[in-house]
């Protein structure tokens, strides 16, 4: 999981760092708050914090170094966290430096939104990248567009594509208020080819013929790690208005009238893996593939979800194996949460992903169960947006949580 780390400074600009939202604010001036992982992730490095002198005395101060232990040379280890070595979407830089302390030894500097801490008499040590808000409170929101009439759809989920809309982009917004955030609401109108989304400021988007769908929280001005997203409107050919949502600061060209800009966090789509599942009706076998839409003979596509390609706080590996033959309708997938490999006991390993074990903002439960296959062996059942796969003769195995390709929450 991600932990809050508070940064402040005391007399003579000595750095004070603590685990907690206001852990370093006792007898010092608050400087910044960031969120780091408490477990090592791909692309992260360990950062350790130690202290010198007695807490809350005049010369109490903290060091911050690369590595897992802050002991040595008069310092006593306090804690360790893991930060990214290079910038990933939504993170901001923190630069670390040191200088001679007026009362002896060294003092450290840890400053947000800079990549170099070697000015004003300090010697630069290193830079790391962390999240300015808790990423566990961010929900993915996808934007799709229909270029027949240039209507847009805004919805929860990791992909804006469906039978009518093409995928445009994803951003991440807070699913709960932040002290500096503003509410942005999404509504919908129209059926079939006239379906479209409305995006407006405030807690409700359900007036003037629109149906309120959901509200997220963003910022009305740039914040560290955010990107601008512009909203505009135009007259819809069938009557009423249509809305446009674009990356950038202006949505008022090409016949559109610009409405406003909000600032949210970018999403790293490269970290996500699409997984589609479908069933065949003879043996009710389930097949999972790494794709956005299952196109396998005899199988009807049911749903698509997105999980992580690499380990992420709160996730476990889920491995997919395959057995059987298409000709006799025994082709099927195995779904296992025991390790990253599902290639034993007659199964051929196909791929693996990482999914949450507990509900997170924007995720849905996905239940896994098994039953005996008539031709021998086991078959597996996977049900999206469900907590239990143990009905109708199936035995429930486990439930994981992943991002739906799209849904309304």
SEFI-942036 format. One record per residue (C-alpha): chain; x, y, z. Coordinates in nm, 2 decimals, padded with zeros to 4 digits. Last residue first. Example, Ala and Ser with C-alpha at 12.3 -4.5 7.8 and 13.67 -1.06 7.14 Angstrom:
<recs>
@ch->A, u->01.37, v->-00.11, w->00.71
@ch->A, u->01.23, v->-00.45, w->00.78
</recs>
This chain:
<recs>
@ch->A, u->-02.06, v->00.35, w->-01.09
@ch->A, u->-02.12, v->00.33, w->-01.46
@ch->A, u->-01.90, v->00.08, w->-01.63
@ch->A, u->-01.61, v->00.05, w->-01.88
@ch->A, u->-01.32, v->-00.17, w->-01.95
@ch->A, u->-01.36, v->-00.28, w->-01.59
@ch->A, u->-01.07, v->-00.22, w->-01.35
@ch->A, u->-00.97, v->-00.52, w->-01.14
@ch->A, u->-01.06, v->-00.69, w->-00.81
@ch->A, u->-01.00, v->-01.05, w->-00.72
@ch->A, u->-01.23, v->-01.32, w->-00.58
@ch->A, u->-01.13, v->-01.68, w->-00.49
@ch->A, u->-01.22, v->-02.04, w->-00.54
@ch->A, u->-01.59, v->-02.09, w->-00.55
@ch->A, u->-01.71, v->-02.44, w->-00.63
@ch->A, u->-01.95, v->-02.47, w->-00.92
@ch->A, u->-02.28, v->-02.67, w->-00.91
@ch->A, u->-02.51, v->-02.39, w->-00.99
@ch->A, u->-02.35, v->-02.13, w->-00.76
@ch->A, u->-02.00, v->-02.10, w->-00.62
@ch->A, u->-01.87, v->-01.81, w->-00.83
@ch->A, u->-01.91, v->-01.55, w->-00.55
@ch->A, u->-01.82, v->-01.18, w->-00.54
@ch->A, u->-01.96, v->-01.07, w->-00.88
@ch->A, u->-01.89, v->-00.78, w->-01.11
@ch->A, u->-01.72, v->-01.02, w->-01.36
@ch->A, u->-01.78, v->-01.39, w->-01.34
@ch->A, u->-01.50, v->-01.64, w->-01.42
@ch->A, u->-01.58, v->-02.01, w->-01.42
@ch->A, u->-01.31, v->-02.28, w->-01.46
@ch->A, u->-01.31, v->-02.63, w->-01.59
@ch->A, u->-01.15, v->-02.93, w->-01.43
@ch->A, u->-01.02, v->-03.27, w->-01.54
@ch->A, u->-01.22, v->-03.52, w->-01.74
@ch->A, u->-01.45, v->-03.52, w->-02.04
@ch->A, u->-01.75, v->-03.40, w->-01.83
@ch->A, u->-01.54, v->-03.12, w->-01.68
@ch->A, u->-01.54, v->-03.11, w->-01.30
@ch->A, u->-01.62, v->-02.76, w->-01.15
@ch->A, u->-01.42, v->-02.45, w->-01.08
@ch->A, u->-01.47, v->-02.10, w->-00.94
@ch->A, u->-01.34, v->-01.74, w->-00.99
@ch->A, u->-01.51, v->-01.42, w->-00.89
@ch->A, u->-01.43, v->-01.08, w->-01.03
@ch->A, u->-01.50, v->-00.78, w->-00.81
@ch->A, u->-01.52, v->-00.43, w->-00.97
@ch->A, u->-01.25, v->-00.16, w->-00.95
@ch->A, u->-01.29, v->00.22, w->-00.97
@ch->A, u->-01.15, v->00.29, w->-00.62
@ch->A, u->-01.01, v->-00.02, w->-00.47
@ch->A, u->-01.18, v->-00.34, w->-00.35
@ch->A, u->-00.95, v->-00.60, w->-00.19
@ch->A, u->-00.72, v->-00.86, w->-00.33
@ch->A, u->-00.61, v->-00.63, w->-00.61
@ch->A, u->-00.50, v->-00.78, w->-00.94
@ch->A, u->-00.16, v->-00.86, w->-01.10
@ch->A, u->-00.14, v->-01.03, w->-01.44
@ch->A, u->-00.03, v->-01.37, w->-01.59
@ch->A, u->00.01, v->-01.53, w->-01.92
@ch->A, u->-00.05, v->-01.86, w->-02.12
@ch->A, u->00.08, v->-02.15, w->-01.91
@ch->A, u->-00.01, v->-02.49, w->-02.06
@ch->A, u->-00.22, v->-02.71, w->-01.83
@ch->A, u->-00.17, v->-03.08, w->-01.78
@ch->A, u->-00.11, v->-03.07, w->-01.40
@ch->A, u->00.13, v->-02.77, w->-01.43
@ch->A, u->00.15, v->-02.46, w->-01.65
@ch->A, u->-00.03, v->-02.20, w->-01.43
@ch->A, u->00.27, v->-01.98, w->-01.34
@ch->A, u->00.27, v->-01.64, w->-01.17
@ch->A, u->00.18, v->-01.79, w->-00.83
@ch->A, u->-00.11, v->-01.94, w->-00.63
@ch->A, u->-00.39, v->-01.71, w->-00.77
@ch->A, u->-00.50, v->-01.95, w->-01.04
@ch->A, u->-00.73, v->-01.92, w->-01.34
@ch->A, u->-00.74, v->-02.22, w->-01.58
@ch->A, u->-00.87, v->-02.16, w->-01.93
@ch->A, u->-01.07, v->-02.38, w->-02.16
@ch->A, u->-01.07, v->-02.57, w->-02.49
@ch->A, u->-01.30, v->-02.87, w->-02.43
@ch->A, u->-01.53, v->-02.80, w->-02.72
@ch->A, u->-01.44, v->-03.12, w->-02.91
@ch->A, u->-01.27, v->-02.93, w->-03.20
@ch->A, u->-01.13, v->-02.65, w->-02.99
@ch->A, u->-00.91, v->-02.88, w->-02.78
@ch->A, u->-00.83, v->-02.89, w->-02.41
@ch->A, u->-00.60, v->-02.70, w->-02.18
@ch->A, u->-00.50, v->-02.34, w->-02.11
@ch->A, u->-00.33, v->-02.16, w->-01.82
@ch->A, u->-00.38, v->-01.81, w->-01.68
@ch->A, u->-00.20, v->-01.69, w->-01.37
@ch->A, u->-00.32, v->-01.43, w->-01.12
@ch->A, u->-00.04, v->-01.26, w->-00.93
@ch->A, u->-00.13, v->-01.06, w->-00.61
@ch->A, u->-00.20, v->-00.69, w->-00.58
@ch->A, u->-00.22, v->-00.46, w->-00.27
@ch->A, u->00.07, v->-00.24, w->-00.38
@ch->A, u->00.15, v->-00.30, w->-00.75
@ch->A, u->00.34, v->-00.59, w->-00.92
@ch->A, u->00.37, v->-00.56, w->-01.30
@ch->A, u->00.13, v->-00.60, w->-01.59
@ch->A, u->-00.15, v->-00.46, w->-01.39
@ch->A, u->-00.52, v->-00.54, w->-01.44
@ch->A, u->-00.78, v->-00.43, w->-01.69
@ch->A, u->-01.12, v->-00.59, w->-01.75
@ch->A, u->-01.31, v->-00.72, w->-02.05
@ch->A, u->-01.65, v->-00.88, w->-02.07
@ch->A, u->-01.87, v->-01.16, w->-02.21
@ch->A, u->-01.74, v->-01.26, w->-02.56
@ch->A, u->-01.92, v->-01.56, w->-02.69
@ch->A, u->-01.69, v->-01.86, w->-02.76
@ch->A, u->-01.74, v->-02.12, w->-03.03
@ch->A, u->-01.45, v->-01.98, w->-03.23
@ch->A, u->-01.24, v->-01.72, w->-03.05
@ch->A, u->-01.27, v->-01.35, w->-03.10
@ch->A, u->-01.25, v->-01.22, w->-02.74
@ch->A, u->-01.24, v->-00.84, w->-02.72
@ch->A, u->-00.98, v->-00.62, w->-02.55
@ch->A, u->-00.70, v->-00.87, w->-02.56
@ch->A, u->-00.49, v->-01.10, w->-02.33
@ch->A, u->-00.71, v->-01.40, w->-02.35
@ch->A, u->-00.94, v->-01.58, w->-02.11
@ch->A, u->-01.16, v->-01.88, w->-02.20
@ch->A, u->-01.44, v->-02.02, w->-01.99
@ch->A, u->-01.60, v->-02.37, w->-02.05
@ch->A, u->-01.97, v->-02.40, w->-02.03
@ch->A, u->-01.96, v->-02.75, w->-02.17
@ch->A, u->-02.17, v->-02.69, w->-02.47
@ch->A, u->-02.24, v->-02.31, w->-02.44
@ch->A, u->-01.89, v->-02.16, w->-02.49
@ch->A, u->-01.80, v->-01.88, w->-02.26
@ch->A, u->-01.60, v->-01.56, w->-02.29
@ch->A, u->-01.33, v->-01.36, w->-02.12
@ch->A, u->-01.12, v->-01.06, w->-02.21
@ch->A, u->-00.80, v->-00.94, w->-02.03
@ch->A, u->-00.65, v->-00.60, w->-02.10
@ch->A, u->-00.31, v->-00.53, w->-01.94
@ch->A, u->-00.24, v->-00.20, w->-01.77
@ch->A, u->00.11, v->-00.05, w->-01.70
@ch->A, u->00.14, v->00.09, w->-02.05
@ch->A, u->-00.18, v->00.29, w->-01.99
@ch->A, u->00.00, v->00.52, w->-01.74
@ch->A, u->-00.28, v->00.74, w->-01.63
@ch->A, u->-00.25, v->01.12, w->-01.61
@ch->A, u->-00.37, v->01.30, w->-01.30
@ch->A, u->-00.64, v->01.57, w->-01.30
@ch->A, u->-00.66, v->01.94, w->-01.37
@ch->A, u->-00.99, v->02.11, w->-01.47
@ch->A, u->-01.05, v->02.34, w->-01.76
@ch->A, u->-01.38, v->02.53, w->-01.85
@ch->A, u->-01.65, v->02.59, w->-02.11
@ch->A, u->-01.50, v->02.64, w->-02.46
@ch->A, u->-01.76, v->02.67, w->-02.74
@ch->A, u->-01.71, v->02.42, w->-03.02
@ch->A, u->-01.73, v->02.49, w->-03.39
@ch->A, u->-01.38, v->02.37, w->-03.47
@ch->A, u->-01.21, v->02.54, w->-03.17
@ch->A, u->-01.33, v->02.60, w->-02.81
@ch->A, u->-01.19, v->02.31, w->-02.62
@ch->A, u->-00.89, v->02.48, w->-02.47
@ch->A, u->-00.64, v->02.38, w->-02.19
@ch->A, u->-00.52, v->02.04, w->-02.31
@ch->A, u->-00.64, v->01.68, w->-02.33
@ch->A, u->-01.00, v->01.69, w->-02.46
@ch->A, u->-01.36, v->01.65, w->-02.34
@ch->A, u->-01.64, v->01.76, w->-02.57
@ch->A, u->-02.00, v->01.80, w->-02.48
@ch->A, u->-02.33, v->01.77, w->-02.68
@ch->A, u->-02.62, v->02.01, w->-02.65
@ch->A, u->-02.99, v->02.00, w->-02.72
@ch->A, u->-03.14, v->01.89, w->-03.05
@ch->A, u->-03.08, v->01.59, w->-03.29
@ch->A, u->-02.78, v->01.77, w->-03.45
@ch->A, u->-02.63, v->01.85, w->-03.11
@ch->A, u->-02.53, v->02.21, w->-03.05
@ch->A, u->-02.18, v->02.26, w->-02.91
@ch->A, u->-02.00, v->02.22, w->-02.58
@ch->A, u->-01.65, v->02.25, w->-02.43
@ch->A, u->-01.44, v->02.08, w->-02.17
@ch->A, u->-01.06, v->02.10, w->-02.13
@ch->A, u->-00.83, v->01.86, w->-01.94
@ch->A, u->-00.51, v->02.00, w->-01.79
@ch->A, u->-00.24, v->01.76, w->-01.65
@ch->A, u->-00.15, v->01.70, w->-01.29
@ch->A, u->00.17, v->01.59, w->-01.12
@ch->A, u->00.21, v->01.91, w->-00.91
@ch->A, u->-00.12, v->02.11, w->-00.91
@ch->A, u->-00.24, v->02.32, w->-01.20
@ch->A, u->-00.57, v->02.51, w->-01.13
@ch->A, u->-00.93, v->02.41, w->-01.09
@ch->A, u->-00.84, v->02.08, w->-00.93
@ch->A, u->-01.02, v->01.74, w->-00.96
@ch->A, u->-01.30, v->01.55, w->-00.78
@ch->A, u->-01.54, v->01.30, w->-00.94
@ch->A, u->-01.91, v->01.29, w->-00.96
@ch->A, u->-02.14, v->01.02, w->-01.12
@ch->A, u->-02.43, v->00.96, w->-01.35
@ch->A, u->-02.68, v->01.25, w->-01.35
@ch->A, u->-02.94, v->01.22, w->-01.62
@ch->A, u->-02.97, v->01.52, w->-01.86
@ch->A, u->-03.29, v->01.68, w->-01.97
@ch->A, u->-03.21, v->02.03, w->-01.83
@ch->A, u->-03.09, v->01.89, w->-01.50
@ch->A, u->-02.89, v->01.58, w->-01.39
@ch->A, u->-02.53, v->01.69, w->-01.39
@ch->A, u->-02.50, v->01.73, w->-01.01
@ch->A, u->-02.22, v->01.81, w->-00.76
@ch->A, u->-02.06, v->02.10, w->-00.95
@ch->A, u->-01.88, v->02.18, w->-01.27
@ch->A, u->-02.00, v->02.01, w->-01.58
@ch->A, u->-01.93, v->01.71, w->-01.81
@ch->A, u->-02.22, v->01.59, w->-02.03
@ch->A, u->-02.21, v->01.25, w->-02.19
@ch->A, u->-02.36, v->01.12, w->-02.52
@ch->A, u->-02.61, v->00.87, w->-02.65
@ch->A, u->-02.76, v->00.97, w->-02.98
@ch->A, u->-02.65, v->00.65, w->-03.16
@ch->A, u->-02.85, v->00.44, w->-02.91
@ch->A, u->-03.03, v->00.65, w->-02.65
@ch->A, u->-02.99, v->01.01, w->-02.56
@ch->A, u->-02.87, v->01.19, w->-02.25
@ch->A, u->-02.59, v->01.14, w->-01.99
@ch->A, u->-02.45, v->01.31, w->-01.69
@ch->A, u->-02.10, v->01.36, w->-01.54
@ch->A, u->-02.01, v->01.58, w->-01.25
@ch->A, u->-01.70, v->01.77, w->-01.15
@ch->A, u->-01.64, v->01.86, w->-00.79
@ch->A, u->-01.36, v->02.09, w->-00.69
@ch->A, u->-01.04, v->02.00, w->-00.51
@ch->A, u->-00.82, v->02.20, w->-00.26
@ch->A, u->-00.91, v->02.01, w->00.07
@ch->A, u->-00.96, v->01.69, w->-00.13
@ch->A, u->-01.30, v->01.55, w->-00.19
@ch->A, u->-01.35, v->01.18, w->-00.27
@ch->A, u->-01.32, v->00.97, w->-00.59
@ch->A, u->-01.01, v->01.16, w->-00.69
@ch->A, u->-00.94, v->01.18, w->-01.06
@ch->A, u->-00.73, v->00.96, w->-01.30
@ch->A, u->-00.71, v->01.02, w->-01.67
@ch->A, u->-00.77, v->00.80, w->-01.97
@ch->A, u->-00.76, v->00.87, w->-02.34
@ch->A, u->-00.95, v->00.86, w->-02.67
@ch->A, u->-01.11, v->00.52, w->-02.72
@ch->A, u->-01.36, v->00.49, w->-03.00
@ch->A, u->-01.73, v->00.50, w->-02.93
@ch->A, u->-02.02, v->00.30, w->-03.08
@ch->A, u->-01.95, v->-00.07, w->-03.02
@ch->A, u->-01.74, v->00.02, w->-02.72
@ch->A, u->-01.41, v->00.20, w->-02.65
@ch->A, u->-01.35, v->00.44, w->-02.36
@ch->A, u->-01.10, v->00.21, w->-02.18
@ch->A, u->-00.99, v->00.19, w->-01.82
@ch->A, u->-01.32, v->00.24, w->-01.64
@ch->A, u->-01.55, v->00.51, w->-01.51
@ch->A, u->-01.73, v->00.70, w->-01.78
@ch->A, u->-01.71, v->01.00, w->-02.01
@ch->A, u->-01.87, v->00.97, w->-02.36
@ch->A, u->-01.82, v->01.21, w->-02.64
@ch->A, u->-02.02, v->01.30, w->-02.95
@ch->A, u->-01.85, v->01.39, w->-03.27
@ch->A, u->-02.15, v->01.31, w->-03.50
@ch->A, u->-02.00, v->01.01, w->-03.69
@ch->A, u->-01.67, v->01.06, w->-03.50
@ch->A, u->-01.81, v->00.89, w->-03.19
@ch->A, u->-01.57, v->00.96, w->-02.90
@ch->A, u->-01.45, v->00.79, w->-02.59
@ch->A, u->-01.30, v->00.93, w->-02.26
@ch->A, u->-01.20, v->00.70, w->-01.97
@ch->A, u->-01.20, v->00.77, w->-01.60
@ch->A, u->-00.96, v->00.58, w->-01.38
@ch->A, u->-01.03, v->00.63, w->-01.00
@ch->A, u->-00.77, v->00.79, w->-00.77
@ch->A, u->-00.80, v->00.73, w->-00.39
@ch->A, u->-00.54, v->00.45, w->-00.39
@ch->A, u->-00.30, v->00.69, w->-00.57
@ch->A, u->-00.28, v->00.89, w->-00.24
@ch->A, u->-00.19, v->01.24, w->-00.34
@ch->A, u->00.14, v->01.41, w->-00.43
@ch->A, u->00.28, v->01.08, w->-00.57
@ch->A, u->00.65, v->01.00, w->-00.56
@ch->A, u->00.97, v->01.06, w->-00.76
@ch->A, u->01.33, v->01.05, w->-00.63
@ch->A, u->01.63, v->01.28, w->-00.67
@ch->A, u->01.98, v->01.24, w->-00.55
@ch->A, u->02.26, v->01.39, w->-00.34
@ch->A, u->02.30, v->01.76, w->-00.42
@ch->A, u->02.54, v->01.96, w->-00.20
@ch->A, u->02.38, v->02.26, w->-00.03
@ch->A, u->02.53, v->02.61, w->-00.02
@ch->A, u->02.24, v->02.79, w->-00.19
@ch->A, u->02.22, v->02.54, w->-00.48
@ch->A, u->02.27, v->02.16, w->-00.49
@ch->A, u->01.92, v->02.03, w->-00.44
@ch->A, u->01.84, v->01.95, w->-00.81
@ch->A, u->01.52, v->01.78, w->-00.94
@ch->A, u->01.27, v->02.03, w->-00.80
@ch->A, u->00.90, v->01.99, w->-00.73
@ch->A, u->00.93, v->01.91, w->-00.36
@ch->A, u->01.24, v->01.97, w->-00.14
@ch->A, u->01.43, v->01.73, w->00.09
@ch->A, u->01.72, v->01.90, w->00.26
@ch->A, u->01.96, v->01.73, w->00.50
@ch->A, u->02.18, v->01.84, w->00.79
@ch->A, u->02.53, v->01.72, w->00.86
@ch->A, u->02.75, v->01.70, w->01.16
@ch->A, u->02.79, v->01.98, w->01.41
@ch->A, u->02.58, v->02.26, w->01.55
@ch->A, u->02.59, v->02.47, w->01.24
@ch->A, u->02.50, v->02.17, w->01.03
@ch->A, u->02.72, v->02.12, w->00.72
@ch->A, u->02.52, v->02.06, w->00.41
@ch->A, u->02.30, v->01.79, w->00.25
@ch->A, u->02.09, v->01.74, w->-00.06
@ch->A, u->01.77, v->01.56, w->-00.17
@ch->A, u->01.54, v->01.65, w->-00.46
@ch->A, u->01.18, v->01.54, w->-00.46
@ch->A, u->01.02, v->01.50, w->-00.80
@ch->A, u->00.65, v->01.46, w->-00.88
@ch->A, u->00.45, v->01.16, w->-00.97
@ch->A, u->00.12, v->01.14, w->-01.17
@ch->A, u->00.26, v->00.96, w->-01.47
@ch->A, u->00.60, v->00.80, w->-01.40
@ch->A, u->00.92, v->01.00, w->-01.33
@ch->A, u->01.24, v->00.81, w->-01.28
@ch->A, u->01.39, v->00.63, w->-00.98
@ch->A, u->01.04, v->00.57, w->-00.83
@ch->A, u->01.01, v->00.57, w->-00.45
@ch->A, u->01.02, v->00.30, w->-00.19
@ch->A, u->00.99, v->00.36, w->00.18
@ch->A, u->01.21, v->00.30, w->00.49
@ch->A, u->01.18, v->00.40, w->00.85
@ch->A, u->01.35, v->00.54, w->01.16
@ch->A, u->01.72, v->00.44, w->01.16
@ch->A, u->01.95, v->00.62, w->01.42
@ch->A, u->02.21, v->00.86, w->01.30
@ch->A, u->02.54, v->00.93, w->01.47
@ch->A, u->02.76, v->00.82, w->01.19
@ch->A, u->02.55, v->00.52, w->01.11
@ch->A, u->02.18, v->00.40, w->01.08
@ch->A, u->01.94, v->00.51, w->00.80
@ch->A, u->01.89, v->00.16, w->00.66
@ch->A, u->01.71, v->00.05, w->00.34
@ch->A, u->01.91, v->00.24, w->00.08
@ch->A, u->01.93, v->00.58, w->-00.07
@ch->A, u->01.94, v->00.85, w->00.20
@ch->A, u->01.73, v->01.09, w->00.40
@ch->A, u->01.86, v->01.23, w->00.72
@ch->A, u->01.65, v->01.37, w->01.00
@ch->A, u->01.69, v->01.64, w->01.26
@ch->A, u->01.66, v->01.72, w->01.63
@ch->A, u->01.90, v->02.00, w->01.72
@ch->A, u->01.66, v->02.21, w->01.92
@ch->A, u->01.50, v->01.91, w->02.10
@ch->A, u->01.17, v->01.77, w->01.97
@ch->A, u->01.31, v->01.41, w->01.93
@ch->A, u->01.66, v->01.36, w->02.09
@ch->A, u->01.97, v->01.40, w->01.87
@ch->A, u->02.00, v->01.25, w->01.52
@ch->A, u->01.73, v->01.09, w->01.31
@ch->A, u->01.70, v->00.83, w->01.03
@ch->A, u->01.52, v->00.80, w->00.70
@ch->A, u->01.57, v->00.54, w->00.43
@ch->A, u->01.48, v->00.54, w->00.06
@ch->A, u->01.46, v->00.21, w->-00.12
@ch->A, u->01.44, v->00.22, w->-00.50
@ch->A, u->01.15, v->00.19, w->-00.74
@ch->A, u->01.13, v->00.09, w->-01.11
@ch->A, u->00.94, v->-00.23, w->-01.04
@ch->A, u->00.78, v->-00.21, w->-00.70
@ch->A, u->00.94, v->-00.25, w->-00.36
@ch->A, u->00.69, v->-00.24, w->-00.07
@ch->A, u->00.58, v->00.04, w->00.16
@ch->A, u->00.50, v->00.25, w->-00.15
@ch->A, u->00.53, v->00.63, w->-00.14
@ch->A, u->00.28, v->00.91, w->-00.08
@ch->A, u->00.38, v->01.28, w->-00.05
@ch->A, u->00.33, v->01.57, w->00.19
@ch->A, u->00.52, v->01.90, w->00.18
@ch->A, u->00.68, v->02.18, w->00.38
@ch->A, u->00.54, v->02.19, w->00.73
@ch->A, u->00.72, v->02.42, w->00.97
@ch->A, u->00.87, v->02.26, w->01.28
@ch->A, u->00.78, v->02.20, w->01.65
@ch->A, u->00.57, v->01.89, w->01.57
@ch->A, u->00.50, v->01.90, w->01.20
@ch->A, u->00.70, v->01.59, w->01.10
@ch->A, u->00.42, v->01.33, w->01.14
@ch->A, u->00.15, v->01.55, w->00.98
@ch->A, u->00.02, v->01.31, w->00.71
@ch->A, u->00.20, v->01.01, w->00.86
@ch->A, u->00.55, v->00.86, w->00.84
@ch->A, u->00.80, v->01.13, w->00.94
@ch->A, u->01.06, v->01.36, w->00.80
@ch->A, u->01.24, v->01.66, w->00.96
@ch->A, u->01.50, v->01.85, w->00.76
@ch->A, u->01.73, v->02.11, w->00.93
@ch->A, u->01.66, v->02.45, w->00.79
@ch->A, u->01.87, v->02.63, w->01.06
@ch->A, u->01.58, v->02.57, w->01.30
@ch->A, u->01.32, v->02.32, w->01.19
@ch->A, u->01.20, v->02.19, w->00.86
@ch->A, u->00.91, v->01.98, w->00.73
@ch->A, u->00.83, v->01.67, w->00.52
@ch->A, u->00.54, v->01.44, w->00.58
@ch->A, u->00.53, v->01.09, w->00.44
@ch->A, u->00.19, v->00.92, w->00.36
@ch->A, u->00.20, v->00.55, w->00.30
@ch->A, u->00.10, v->00.37, w->-00.02
@ch->A, u->00.00, v->00.00, w->00.00
</recs>
